[in-house]
């Protein structure tokens, strides 16, 4: 009787969580093919020790910091495991080793 109660409790909990998981999945950003609009699935990236980051994000500190933070968060949500490098210590090495460079051009970018 005790095990049956526990089993029913676990089953009920699982059934109640299914709609929540479906809702949460619908809230996630969706990647779509540019031409035929079919859904694409983001894959986990392997972090190669030789490369510090997959993407280097370049922006003007005074005018691009807010948008750069938002872009960084959204990219990490869409591509699990993505490592984004930015200016700071060893920025030249990160820039050289990055597979992709994103330049967020805002006011003062070219004069910085």
Biopython code that builds the backbone (N, CA, C, O; Angstrom):
import numpy as np
from Bio.PDB.StructureBuilder import StructureBuilder

atoms = [
    (1, "UNK", "N", (0.837, -1.187, 0.000)),
    (1, "UNK", "CA", (0.000, 0.000, 0.000)),
    (1, "UNK", "C", (0.884, 1.252, 0.000)),
    (1, "UNK", "O", (0.599, 2.216, -0.711)),
    (2, "UNK", "N", (1.951, 1.234, 0.797)),
    (2, "UNK", "CA", (2.859, 2.380, 0.895)),
    (2, "UNK", "C", (3.545, 2.645, -0.443)),
    (2, "UNK", "O", (3.634, 3.795, -0.872)),
    (3, "UNK", "N", (4.034, 1.587, -1.111)),
    (3, "UNK", "CA", (4.699, 1.731, -2.416)),
    (3, "UNK", "C", (3.723, 2.184, -3.490)),
    (3, "UNK", "O", (4.089, 2.939, -4.391)),
    (4, "UNK", "N", (2.480, 1.723, -3.396)),
    (4, "UNK", "CA", (1.463, 2.136, -4.362)),
    (4, "UNK", "C", (1.202, 3.631, -4.233)),
    (4, "UNK", "O", (1.045, 4.323, -5.239)),
    (5, "UNK", "N", (1.155, 4.130, -3.013)),
    (5, "UNK", "CA", (0.951, 5.567, -2.787)),
    (5, "UNK", "C", (2.091, 6.387, -3.348)),
    (5, "UNK", "O", (1.869, 7.423, -3.975)),
    (6, "UNK", "N", (3.316, 5.927, -3.125)),
    (6, "UNK", "CA", (4.481, 6.636, -3.665)),
    (6, "UNK", "C", (4.462, 6.607, -5.184)),
    (6, "UNK", "O", (4.738, 7.620, -5.826)),
    (7, "UNK", "N", (4.138, 5.460, -5.766)),
    (7, "UNK", "CA", (4.067, 5.338, -7.223)),
    (7, "UNK", "C", (3.029, 6.300, -7.790)),
    (7, "UNK", "O", (3.285, 6.977, -8.786)),
    (8, "UNK", "N", (1.858, 6.362, -7.158)),
    (8, "UNK", "CA", (0.814, 7.270, -7.642)),
    (8, "UNK", "C", (1.228, 8.731, -7.504)),
    (8, "UNK", "O", (0.910, 9.547, -8.369)),
    (9, "UNK", "N", (1.926, 9.065, -6.437)),
    (9, "UNK", "CA", (2.403, 10.430, -6.246)),
    (9, "UNK", "C", (3.409, 10.818, -7.331)),
    (9, "UNK", "O", (3.333, 11.915, -7.883)),
    (10, "UNK", "N", (4.345, 9.926, -7.636)),
    (10, "UNK", "CA", (5.339, 10.188, -8.683)),
    (10, "UNK", "C", (4.658, 10.301, -10.038)),
    (10, "UNK", "O", (4.990, 11.188, -10.824)),
    (11, "UNK", "N", (3.718, 9.423, -10.320)),
    (11, "UNK", "CA", (2.992, 9.456, -11.593)),
    (11, "UNK", "C", (2.198, 10.753, -11.742)),
    (11, "UNK", "O", (2.213, 11.370, -12.807)),
    (12, "UNK", "N", (1.513, 11.165, -10.692)),
    (12, "UNK", "CA", (0.732, 12.402, -10.727)),
    (12, "UNK", "C", (1.636, 13.615, -10.932)),
    (12, "UNK", "O", (1.302, 14.519, -11.698)),
    (13, "UNK", "N", (2.772, 13.636, -10.251)),
    (13, "UNK", "CA", (3.724, 14.737, -10.407)),
    (13, "UNK", "C", (4.220, 14.815, -11.847)),
    (13, "UNK", "O", (4.288, 15.896, -12.430)),
    (14, "UNK", "N", (4.565, 13.662, -12.413)),
    (14, "UNK", "CA", (5.042, 13.633, -13.803)),
    (14, "UNK", "C", (3.962, 14.128, -14.761)),
    (14, "UNK", "O", (4.254, 14.887, -15.685)),
    (15, "UNK", "N", (2.732, 13.710, -14.549)),
    (15, "UNK", "CA", (1.643, 14.141, -15.427)),
    (15, "UNK", "C", (1.375, 15.642, -15.313)),
    (15, "UNK", "O", (1.004, 16.285, -16.295)),
    (16, "UNK", "N", (1.562, 16.195, -14.120)),
    (16, "UNK", "CA", (1.355, 17.632, -13.943)),
    (16, "UNK", "C", (2.486, 18.448, -14.560)),
    (16, "UNK", "O", (2.267, 19.586, -14.975)),
    (17, "UNK", "N", (3.689, 17.885, -14.627)),
    (17, "UNK", "CA", (4.829, 18.620, -15.181)),
    (17, "UNK", "C", (4.863, 18.608, -16.709)),
    (17, "UNK", "O", (5.504, 19.469, -17.313)),
    (18, "UNK", "N", (4.193, 17.662, -17.338)),
    (18, "UNK", "CA", (4.221, 17.588, -18.806)),
    (18, "UNK", "C", (3.728, 18.867, -19.476)),
    (18, "UNK", "O", (4.405, 19.365, -20.376)),
    (19, "UNK", "N", (2.575, 19.428, -19.081)),
    (19, "UNK", "CA", (2.141, 20.683, -19.728)),
    (19, "UNK", "C", (3.124, 21.829, -19.502)),
    (19, "UNK", "O", (3.338, 22.648, -20.396)),
    (20, "UNK", "N", (3.724, 21.892, -18.307)),
    (20, "UNK", "CA", (4.700, 22.946, -18.037)),
    (20, "UNK", "C", (5.917, 22.808, -18.948)),
    (20, "UNK", "O", (6.395, 23.803, -19.493)),
    (21, "UNK", "N", (6.419, 21.593, -19.119)),
    (21, "UNK", "CA", (7.582, 21.379, -19.984)),
    (21, "UNK", "C", (7.254, 21.754, -21.433)),
    (21, "UNK", "O", (8.089, 22.333, -22.127)),
    (22, "UNK", "N", (6.050, 21.428, -21.887)),
    (22, "UNK", "CA", (5.649, 21.789, -23.249)),
    (22, "UNK", "C", (5.579, 23.296, -23.396)),
    (22, "UNK", "O", (6.020, 23.841, -24.408)),
    (23, "UNK", "N", (5.028, 23.979, -22.393)),
    (23, "UNK", "CA", (4.950, 25.442, -22.436)),
    (23, "UNK", "C", (6.349, 26.044, -22.443)),
    (23, "UNK", "O", (6.629, 26.944, -23.236)),
    (24, "UNK", "N", (7.239, 25.556, -21.565)),
    (24, "UNK", "CA", (8.596, 26.092, -21.478)),
    (24, "UNK", "C", (9.351, 25.879, -22.788)),
    (24, "UNK", "O", (10.128, 26.739, -23.203)),
    (25, "UNK", "N", (9.128, 24.746, -23.434)),
    (25, "UNK", "CA", (9.794, 24.477, -24.709)),
    (25, "UNK", "C", (9.319, 25.444, -25.789)),
    (25, "UNK", "O", (10.108, 25.863, -26.637)),
    (26, "UNK", "N", (8.041, 25.800, -25.763)),
    (26, "UNK", "CA", (7.520, 26.753, -26.750)),
    (26, "UNK", "C", (8.077, 28.157, -26.539)),
    (26, "UNK", "O", (8.098, 28.956, -27.474)),
    (27, "UNK", "N", (8.527, 28.468, -25.325)),
    (27, "UNK", "CA", (9.071, 29.784, -25.032)),
    (27, "UNK", "C", (10.515, 29.945, -25.500)),
    (27, "UNK", "O", (11.008, 31.068, -25.606)),
    (28, "UNK", "N", (11.189, 28.848, -25.776)),
    (28, "UNK", "CA", (12.584, 28.888, -26.211)),
    (28, "UNK", "C", (12.682, 29.411, -27.647)),
    (28, "UNK", "O", (11.794, 29.153, -28.460)),
    (29, "UNK", "N", (13.750, 30.139, -27.962)),
    (29, "UNK", "CA", (13.933, 30.608, -29.342)),
    (29, "UNK", "C", (14.052, 29.422, -30.302)),
    (29, "UNK", "O", (14.585, 28.371, -29.945)),
    (30, "UNK", "N", (13.555, 29.607, -31.509)),
    (30, "UNK", "CA", (13.571, 28.544, -32.501)),
    (30, "UNK", "C", (14.427, 28.975, -33.684)),
    (30, "UNK", "O", (14.251, 30.070, -34.219)),
    (31, "UNK", "N", (15.337, 28.128, -34.085)),
    (31, "UNK", "CA", (16.127, 28.382, -35.284)),
    (31, "UNK", "C", (15.370, 27.816, -36.479)),
    (31, "UNK", "O", (14.863, 26.695, -36.427)),
    (32, "UNK", "N", (15.298, 28.583, -37.540)),
    (32, "UNK", "CA", (14.626, 28.113, -38.754)),
    (32, "UNK", "C", (15.550, 28.306, -39.946)),
    (32, "UNK", "O", (16.334, 29.254, -40.004)),
    (33, "UNK", "N", (15.438, 27.388, -40.889)),
    (33, "UNK", "CA", (16.214, 27.494, -42.119)),
    (33, "UNK", "C", (15.794, 28.755, -42.847)),
    (33, "UNK", "O", (14.610, 29.089, -42.895)),
    (34, "UNK", "N", (16.752, 29.444, -43.404)),
    (34, "UNK", "CA", (16.495, 30.733, -44.040)),
    (34, "UNK", "C", (15.574, 30.619, -45.261)),
    (34, "UNK", "O", (14.775, 31.519, -45.519)),
    (35, "UNK", "N", (15.681, 29.531, -46.001)),
    (35, "UNK", "CA", (14.946, 29.433, -47.254)),
    (35, "UNK", "C", (13.638, 28.659, -47.136)),
    (35, "UNK", "O", (12.602, 29.147, -47.588)),
    (36, "UNK", "N", (13.655, 27.473, -46.545)),
    (36, "UNK", "CA", (12.409, 26.698, -46.508)),
    (36, "UNK", "C", (11.688, 26.757, -45.156)),
    (36, "UNK", "O", (10.669, 26.094, -44.964)),
    (37, "UNK", "N", (12.221, 27.552, -44.223)),
    (37, "UNK", "CA", (11.589, 27.837, -42.924)),
    (37, "UNK", "C", (11.370, 26.600, -42.046)),
    (37, "UNK", "O", (10.564, 26.650, -41.116)),
    (38, "UNK", "N", (12.059, 25.509, -42.317)),
    (38, "UNK", "CA", (11.925, 24.335, -41.466)),
    (38, "UNK", "C", (12.701, 24.545, -40.174)),
    (38, "UNK", "O", (13.679, 25.293, -40.137)),
    (39, "UNK", "N", (12.262, 23.887, -39.130)),
    (39, "UNK", "CA", (12.920, 23.995, -37.821)),
    (39, "UNK", "C", (14.292, 23.355, -37.859)),
    (39, "UNK", "O", (14.489, 22.296, -38.453)),
    (40, "UNK", "N", (15.235, 24.019, -37.215)),
    (40, "UNK", "CA", (16.587, 23.475, -37.104)),
    (40, "UNK", "C", (16.879, 23.296, -35.618)),
    (40, "UNK", "O", (16.408, 24.079, -34.792)),
    (41, "UNK", "N", (17.632, 22.298, -35.286)),
    (41, "UNK", "CA", (17.961, 22.046, -33.887)),
    (41, "UNK", "C", (19.394, 22.469, -33.617)),
    (41, "UNK", "O", (20.311, 22.092, -34.345)),
    (42, "UNK", "N", (19.577, 23.248, -32.572)),
    (42, "UNK", "CA", (20.919, 23.655, -32.188)),
    (42, "UNK", "C", (21.647, 22.454, -31.590)),
    (42, "UNK", "O", (21.065, 21.686, -30.823)),
    (43, "UNK", "N", (22.896, 22.299, -31.939)),
    (43, "UNK", "CA", (23.670, 21.185, -31.411)),
    (43, "UNK", "C", (24.667, 21.681, -30.383)),
    (43, "UNK", "O", (25.065, 22.846, -30.396)),
    (44, "UNK", "N", (25.059, 20.800, -29.507)),
    (44, "UNK", "CA", (26.034, 21.131, -28.474)),
    (44, "UNK", "C", (27.400, 21.291, -29.118)),
    (44, "UNK", "O", (27.810, 20.454, -29.921)),
    (45, "UNK", "N", (28.094, 22.339, -28.777)),
    (45, "UNK", "CA", (29.425, 22.573, -29.314)),
    (45, "UNK", "C", (30.468, 21.966, -28.393)),
    (45, "UNK", "O", (30.351, 22.042, -27.170)),
    (46, "UNK", "N", (31.481, 21.366, -28.983)),
    (46, "UNK", "CA", (32.590, 20.861, -28.185)),
    (46, "UNK", "C", (33.524, 22.019, -27.899)),
    (46, "UNK", "O", (33.825, 22.824, -28.781)),
    (47, "UNK", "N", (33.977, 22.096, -26.670)),
    (47, "UNK", "CA", (34.919, 23.158, -26.316)),
    (47, "UNK", "C", (36.326, 22.624, -26.493)),
    (47, "UNK", "O", (36.796, 21.802, -25.707)),
    (48, "UNK", "N", (36.987, 23.096, -27.523)),
    (48, "UNK", "CA", (38.351, 22.690, -27.816)),
    (48, "UNK", "C", (39.294, 23.509, -26.936)),
    (48, "UNK", "O", (39.228, 24.739, -26.925)),
    (49, "UNK", "N", (40.161, 22.830, -26.206)),
    (49, "UNK", "CA", (41.057, 23.504, -25.274)),
    (49, "UNK", "C", (41.973, 24.494, -25.991)),
    (49, "UNK", "O", (42.353, 25.518, -25.423)),
    (50, "UNK", "N", (42.321, 24.191, -27.221)),
    (50, "UNK", "CA", (43.217, 25.084, -27.966)),
    (50, "UNK", "C", (42.528, 26.407, -28.303)),
    (50, "UNK", "O", (43.193, 27.426, -28.496)),
    (51, "UNK", "N", (41.211, 26.389, -28.373)),
    (51, "UNK", "CA", (40.459, 27.606, -28.702)),
    (51, "UNK", "C", (39.682, 28.047, -27.480)),
    (51, "UNK", "O", (38.907, 27.282, -26.907)),
    (52, "UNK", "N", (39.897, 29.278, -27.095)),
    (52, "UNK", "CA", (39.243, 29.827, -25.919)),
    (52, "UNK", "C", (37.777, 30.131, -26.131)),
    (52, "UNK", "O", (36.990, 30.079, -25.186)),
    (53, "UNK", "N", (37.395, 30.450, -27.367)),
    (53, "UNK", "CA", (36.008, 30.821, -27.619)),
    (53, "UNK", "C", (35.605, 30.426, -29.033)),
    (53, "UNK", "O", (36.444, 30.289, -29.924)),
    (54, "UNK", "N", (34.318, 30.248, -29.211)),
    (54, "UNK", "CA", (33.781, 29.965, -30.539)),
    (54, "UNK", "C", (33.524, 31.260, -31.304)),
    (54, "UNK", "O", (33.754, 31.342, -32.510)),
    (55, "UNK", "N", (33.040, 32.273, -30.577)),
    (55, "UNK", "CA", (32.666, 33.559, -31.172)),
    (55, "UNK", "C", (33.363, 34.670, -30.394)),
    (55, "UNK", "O", (33.382, 34.658, -29.163)),
    (56, "UNK", "N", (33.932, 35.625, -31.115)),
    (56, "UNK", "CA", (34.487, 36.815, -30.464)),
    (56, "UNK", "C", (33.535, 37.965, -30.736)),
    (56, "UNK", "O", (33.215, 38.246, -31.891)),
    (57, "UNK", "N", (33.084, 38.627, -29.693)),
    (57, "UNK", "CA", (32.124, 39.721, -29.802)),
    (57, "UNK", "C", (32.856, 41.042, -29.587)),
    (57, "UNK", "O", (33.389, 41.301, -28.508)),
    (58, "UNK", "N", (32.875, 41.870, -30.624)),
    (58, "UNK", "CA", (33.545, 43.162, -30.585)),
    (58, "UNK", "C", (32.496, 44.268, -30.541)),
    (58, "UNK", "O", (31.555, 44.267, -31.334)),
    (59, "UNK", "N", (32.658, 45.217, -29.608)),
    (59, "UNK", "CA", (31.697, 46.322, -29.507)),
    (59, "UNK", "C", (32.353, 47.518, -28.838)),
    (59, "UNK", "O", (33.382, 47.384, -28.176)),
    (60, "UNK", "N", (31.751, 48.687, -29.015)),
    (60, "UNK", "CA", (32.221, 49.903, -28.348)),
    (60, "UNK", "C", (31.726, 49.863, -26.904)),
    (60, "UNK", "O", (30.530, 49.706, -26.657)),
    (61, "UNK", "N", (32.631, 50.004, -25.971)),
    (61, "UNK", "CA", (32.305, 49.831, -24.558)),
    (61, "UNK", "C", (31.200, 50.779, -24.093)),
    (61, "UNK", "O", (30.264, 50.339, -23.426)),
    (62, "UNK", "N", (31.284, 52.048, -24.422)),
    (62, "UNK", "CA", (30.340, 53.029, -23.874)),
    (62, "UNK", "C", (28.942, 52.955, -24.483)),
    (62, "UNK", "O", (27.966, 53.249, -23.792)),
    (63, "UNK", "N", (28.815, 52.575, -25.742)),
    (63, "UNK", "CA", (27.482, 52.576, -26.355)),
    (63, "UNK", "C", (26.957, 51.180, -26.691)),
    (63, "UNK", "O", (25.767, 51.026, -26.965)),
    (64, "UNK", "N", (27.804, 50.178, -26.677)),
    (64, "UNK", "CA", (27.363, 48.848, -27.099)),
    (64, "UNK", "C", (27.298, 47.810, -25.999)),
    (64, "UNK", "O", (26.971, 46.654, -26.270)),
    (65, "UNK", "N", (27.600, 48.187, -24.763)),
    (65, "UNK", "CA", (27.658, 47.202, -23.693)),
    (65, "UNK", "C", (26.298, 46.555, -23.415)),
    (65, "UNK", "O", (26.221, 45.335, -23.266)),
    (66, "UNK", "N", (25.245, 47.335, -23.345)),
    (66, "UNK", "CA", (23.900, 46.796, -23.097)),
    (66, "UNK", "C", (23.441, 45.856, -24.205)),
    (66, "UNK", "O", (23.076, 44.712, -23.933)),
    (67, "UNK", "N", (23.456, 46.331, -25.468)),
    (67, "UNK", "CA", (23.069, 45.437, -26.564)),
    (67, "UNK", "C", (23.966, 44.197, -26.671)),
    (67, "UNK", "O", (23.489, 43.119, -27.027)),
    (68, "UNK", "N", (25.249, 44.342, -26.367)),
    (68, "UNK", "CA", (26.163, 43.196, -26.436)),
    (68, "UNK", "C", (25.800, 42.153, -25.383)),
    (68, "UNK", "O", (25.854, 40.954, -25.658)),
    (69, "UNK", "N", (25.432, 42.594, -24.187)),
    (69, "UNK", "CA", (25.015, 41.657, -23.146)),
    (69, "UNK", "C", (23.755, 40.907, -23.545)),
    (69, "UNK", "O", (23.646, 39.701, -23.324)),
    (70, "UNK", "N", (22.803, 41.623, -24.134)),
    (70, "UNK", "CA", (21.559, 40.995, -24.596)),
    (70, "UNK", "C", (21.849, 39.982, -25.708)),
    (70, "UNK", "O", (21.318, 38.871, -25.692)),
    (71, "UNK", "N", (22.684, 40.364, -26.661)),
    (71, "UNK", "CA", (23.053, 39.462, -27.755)),
    (71, "UNK", "C", (23.755, 38.223, -27.216)),
    (71, "UNK", "O", (23.472, 37.108, -27.654)),
    (72, "UNK", "N", (24.660, 38.409, -26.277)),
    (72, "UNK", "CA", (25.394, 37.287, -25.676)),
    (72, "UNK", "C", (24.425, 36.306, -25.008)),
    (72, "UNK", "O", (24.551, 35.094, -25.187)),
    (73, "UNK", "N", (23.458, 36.824, -24.236)),
    (73, "UNK", "CA", (22.479, 35.963, -23.566)),
    (73, "UNK", "C", (21.642, 35.180, -24.569)),
    (73, "UNK", "O", (21.418, 33.981, -24.404)),
    (74, "UNK", "N", (21.184, 35.868, -25.608)),
    (74, "UNK", "CA", (20.335, 35.192, -26.600)),
    (74, "UNK", "C", (21.108, 34.127, -27.372)),
    (74, "UNK", "O", (20.575, 33.051, -27.645)),
    (75, "UNK", "N", (22.337, 34.413, -27.720)),
    (75, "UNK", "CA", (23.155, 33.420, -28.422)),
    (75, "UNK", "C", (23.383, 32.190, -27.552)),
    (75, "UNK", "O", (23.308, 31.061, -28.038)),
    (76, "UNK", "N", (23.658, 32.402, -26.279)),
    (76, "UNK", "CA", (23.874, 31.263, -25.366)),
    (76, "UNK", "C", (22.602, 30.460, -25.170)),
    (76, "UNK", "O", (22.669, 29.244, -24.987)),
    (77, "UNK", "N", (21.434, 31.112, -25.204)),
    (77, "UNK", "CA", (20.167, 30.384, -25.110)),
    (77, "UNK", "C", (19.931, 29.530, -26.345)),
    (77, "UNK", "O", (19.452, 28.400, -26.246)),
    (78, "UNK", "N", (20.273, 30.077, -27.521)),
    (78, "UNK", "CA", (20.014, 29.358, -28.770)),
    (78, "UNK", "C", (21.038, 28.275, -29.056)),
    (78, "UNK", "O", (20.714, 27.268, -29.686)),
    (79, "UNK", "N", (22.269, 28.469, -28.602)),
    (79, "UNK", "CA", (23.336, 27.503, -28.901)),
    (79, "UNK", "C", (23.983, 27.067, -27.584)),
    (79, "UNK", "O", (24.913, 27.713, -27.102)),
    (80, "UNK", "N", (23.492, 25.974, -27.009)),
    (80, "UNK", "CA", (24.059, 25.507, -25.742)),
    (80, "UNK", "C", (25.548, 25.197, -25.880)),
    (80, "UNK", "O", (25.976, 24.592, -26.864)),
    (81, "UNK", "N", (26.315, 25.607, -24.910)),
    (81, "UNK", "CA", (27.749, 25.331, -24.918)),
    (81, "UNK", "C", (28.581, 26.359, -25.652)),
    (81, "UNK", "O", (29.803, 26.229, -25.715)),
    (82, "UNK", "N", (27.945, 27.381, -26.210)),
    (82, "UNK", "CA", (28.668, 28.411, -26.952)),
    (82, "UNK", "C", (29.532, 29.230, -26.001)),
    (82, "UNK", "O", (29.059, 29.702, -24.967)),
    (83, "UNK", "N", (30.792, 29.392, -26.356)),
    (83, "UNK", "CA", (31.712, 30.208, -25.559)),
    (83, "UNK", "C", (31.977, 31.490, -26.336)),
    (83, "UNK", "O", (32.470, 31.454, -27.464)),
    (84, "UNK", "N", (31.645, 32.623, -25.724)),
    (84, "UNK", "CA", (31.767, 33.918, -26.383)),
    (84, "UNK", "C", (32.884, 34.701, -25.720)),
    (84, "UNK", "O", (32.845, 34.955, -24.516)),
    (85, "UNK", "N", (33.872, 35.079, -26.501)),
    (85, "UNK", "CA", (34.974, 35.881, -25.996)),
    (85, "UNK", "C", (34.704, 37.346, -26.244)),
    (85, "UNK", "O", (33.934, 37.705, -27.135)),
    (86, "UNK", "N", (35.335, 38.187, -25.458)),
    (86, "UNK", "CA", (35.187, 39.630, -25.636)),
    (86, "UNK", "C", (36.460, 40.302, -25.182)),
    (86, "UNK", "O", (37.409, 39.637, -24.766)),
    (87, "UNK", "N", (36.482, 41.613, -25.262)),
    (87, "UNK", "CA", (37.693, 42.328, -24.868)),
    (87, "UNK", "C", (37.964, 42.109, -23.386)),
    (87, "UNK", "O", (37.068, 41.778, -22.610)),
    (88, "UNK", "N", (39.185, 42.297, -23.029)),
    (88, "UNK", "CA", (39.636, 42.039, -21.668)),
    (88, "UNK", "C", (41.036, 41.469, -21.750)),
    (88, "UNK", "O", (41.746, 41.685, -22.732)),
    (89, "UNK", "N", (41.430, 40.747, -20.728)),
    (89, "UNK", "CA", (42.740, 40.121, -20.754)),
    (89, "UNK", "C", (42.786, 39.097, -21.886)),
    (89, "UNK", "O", (41.819, 38.371, -22.119)),
    (90, "UNK", "N", (43.893, 39.050, -22.570)),
    (90, "UNK", "CA", (44.125, 38.093, -23.672)),
    (90, "UNK", "C", (43.133, 38.248, -24.829)),
    (90, "UNK", "O", (42.835, 37.267, -25.510)),
    (91, "UNK", "N", (42.619, 39.455, -25.065)),
    (91, "UNK", "CA", (41.626, 39.619, -26.131)),
    (91, "UNK", "C", (42.209, 39.352, -27.506)),
    (91, "UNK", "O", (41.502, 38.847, -28.377)),
    (92, "UNK", "N", (43.476, 39.675, -27.728)),
    (92, "UNK", "CA", (44.078, 39.416, -29.045)),
    (92, "UNK", "C", (44.156, 37.917, -29.328)),
    (92, "UNK", "O", (43.890, 37.473, -30.444)),
    (93, "UNK", "N", (44.519, 37.155, -28.320)),
    (93, "UNK", "CA", (44.587, 35.698, -28.479)),
    (93, "UNK", "C", (43.199, 35.115, -28.737)),
    (93, "UNK", "O", (43.039, 34.240, -29.589)),
    (94, "UNK", "N", (42.195, 35.600, -28.002)),
    (94, "UNK", "CA", (40.822, 35.140, -28.220)),
    (94, "UNK", "C", (40.349, 35.475, -29.630)),
    (94, "UNK", "O", (39.703, 34.662, -30.290)),
    (95, "UNK", "N", (40.677, 36.678, -30.081)),
    (95, "UNK", "CA", (40.289, 37.099, -31.420)),
    (95, "UNK", "C", (40.943, 36.221, -32.478)),
    (95, "UNK", "O", (40.294, 35.822, -33.445)),
    (96, "UNK", "N", (42.214, 35.921, -32.300)),
    (96, "UNK", "CA", (42.922, 35.064, -33.255)),
    (96, "UNK", "C", (42.365, 33.646, -33.287)),
    (96, "UNK", "O", (42.334, 33.023, -34.348)),
    (97, "UNK", "N", (41.926, 33.128, -32.147)),
    (97, "UNK", "CA", (41.474, 31.740, -32.062)),
    (97, "UNK", "C", (39.988, 31.548, -32.329)),
    (97, "UNK", "O", (39.538, 30.414, -32.491)),
    (98, "UNK", "N", (39.219, 32.627, -32.379)),
    (98, "UNK", "CA", (37.773, 32.514, -32.574)),
    (98, "UNK", "C", (37.452, 32.013, -33.973)),
    (98, "UNK", "O", (38.138, 32.338, -34.942)),
    (99, "UNK", "N", (36.397, 31.218, -34.058)),
    (99, "UNK", "CA", (35.917, 30.732, -35.352)),
    (99, "UNK", "C", (35.090, 31.794, -36.079)),
    (99, "UNK", "O", (35.067, 31.843, -37.309)),
    (100, "UNK", "N", (34.413, 32.642, -35.303)),
    (100, "UNK", "CA", (33.537, 33.681, -35.851)),
    (100, "UNK", "C", (33.787, 34.976, -35.085)),
    (100, "UNK", "O", (33.991, 34.955, -33.871)),
    (101, "UNK", "N", (33.771, 36.099, -35.793)),
    (101, "UNK", "CA", (33.882, 37.409, -35.157)),
    (101, "UNK", "C", (32.594, 38.173, -35.443)),
    (101, "UNK", "O", (32.207, 38.351, -36.598)),
    (102, "UNK", "N", (31.937, 38.621, -34.379)),
    (102, "UNK", "CA", (30.746, 39.449, -34.514)),
    (102, "UNK", "C", (31.105, 40.866, -34.094)),
    (102, "UNK", "O", (31.612, 41.082, -32.993)),
    (103, "UNK", "N", (30.844, 41.826, -34.964)),
    (103, "UNK", "CA", (31.093, 43.228, -34.626)),
    (103, "UNK", "C", (29.748, 43.909, -34.436)),
    (103, "UNK", "O", (28.957, 44.013, -35.374)),
    (104, "UNK", "N", (29.494, 44.370, -33.225)),
    (104, "UNK", "CA", (28.278, 45.093, -32.912)),
    (104, "UNK", "C", (28.597, 46.571, -33.066)),
    (104, "UNK", "O", (29.135, 47.197, -32.153)),
    (105, "UNK", "N", (28.266, 47.117, -34.211)),
    (105, "UNK", "CA", (28.649, 48.497, -34.527)),
    (105, "UNK", "C", (27.601, 49.453, -33.949)),
    (105, "UNK", "O", (26.424, 49.407, -34.307)),
    (106, "UNK", "N", (28.062, 50.307, -33.056)),
    (106, "UNK", "CA", (27.212, 51.320, -32.453)),
    (106, "UNK", "C", (27.985, 52.637, -32.445)),
    (106, "UNK", "O", (29.103, 52.715, -32.955)),
    (107, "UNK", "N", (27.385, 53.654, -31.870)),
    (107, "UNK", "CA", (28.019, 54.976, -31.846)),
    (107, "UNK", "C", (29.420, 54.897, -31.246)),
    (107, "UNK", "O", (29.600, 54.371, -30.148)),
    (108, "UNK", "N", (30.400, 55.413, -31.958)),
    (108, "UNK", "CA", (31.766, 55.440, -31.474)),
    (108, "UNK", "C", (32.571, 54.180, -31.732)),
    (108, "UNK", "O", (33.722, 54.095, -31.303)),
    (109, "UNK", "N", (32.002, 53.196, -32.421)),
    (109, "UNK", "CA", (32.715, 51.934, -32.639)),
    (109, "UNK", "C", (34.003, 52.141, -33.413)),
    (109, "UNK", "O", (35.044, 51.599, -33.042)),
    (110, "UNK", "N", (33.943, 52.927, -34.492)),
    (110, "UNK", "CA", (35.120, 53.090, -35.330)),
    (110, "UNK", "C", (36.101, 54.117, -34.776)),
    (110, "UNK", "O", (37.237, 54.184, -35.245)),
    (111, "UNK", "N", (35.705, 54.905, -33.807)),
    (111, "UNK", "CA", (36.631, 55.868, -33.225)),
    (111, "UNK", "C", (37.280, 55.362, -31.934)),
    (111, "UNK", "O", (38.160, 56.017, -31.376)),
    (112, "UNK", "N", (36.839, 54.192, -31.466)),
    (112, "UNK", "CA", (37.392, 53.634, -30.220)),
    (112, "UNK", "C", (38.736, 52.975, -30.466)),
    (112, "UNK", "O", (39.348, 52.453, -29.534)),
]
sb = StructureBuilder()
sb.init_structure("model")
sb.init_model(0)
sb.init_chain("A")
sb.init_seg("    ")
for serial, (resi, resn, name, xyz) in enumerate(atoms, 1):
    if name == "N":
        sb.init_residue(resn, " ", resi, " ")
    sb.init_atom(name, np.array(xyz, "f"), 0.0, 1.0, " ", f" {name:<3s}", serial, name[0])
structure = sb.get_structure()
